[in-house]
């Protein structure tokens, strides 16, 4: 694995590495993003964060919001697979935005990138609601990835308020406890907001991805839509080794 760019900025160490055709971002030693332009669809958490978009029929996700851009891997996956008309990415770290543009190919044609605090930006936002929101807000602590925004009732309500009624909310967690806590809060405080909730995971990753869907769905329906999808990568999305199961309060 070759280091193709590195800088220490405001006391933080940033590295962009290349492994074969893949580009990777590390910040203070934490693995934040990976994208392979030659073979975009691989069994990574960034692909996993994109798959719940297929709970909506093809062509119905017009506006997508990504909170926590990192290197931009999720944005590249959305652009390839889901193809929203508009993708907005919110990122606090300007160096991550620089890396996303320079090394991960997140051009203006692919997404609108905004340097801002995600909580502040979304609380102030007054534009049209989004069909898909992906909360991937992670930082670093002692060489380990940590969520930077607590999953409180207020935050879940803010996310929900900015999502269309039949939209999809995707959230990334380390481990299942916080995911189940978020689902419990949604079911208790916003009982009519989401018709379905799912836990997605991948072998080799501790990440527990939550997908909260605005209308009743079954896990098998996601796999059916992945099999039927005519994605431009020609990839077998349904063949990815991910796990999905419905969760309840």
Buried (B, 14 or more C-beta within 10 A) or exposed (E): EEEEBEEEEEEEBBBBBBEEEBBBBBBBEBEBBBBBEEEBBBBBBBBBBBBBBBBBEBEBBBBBBBBBBBBBBBBBBBBBBBBBEBBBBBBBBEBBBBBBBEBBBBEEEBBEBEBBBBBEBBEEBEEEBBBBBBBBBBBBEEEEBEBBBEBEEEBBBBBBEBBBEEBBBBBBBBEBEBBBEBBBBBBEEBEEBBEBBBBBBBEEBEBBBBBBBBEEBEBEBBBEBBEEBEBEEEBEBBEBEBEBEEBEE
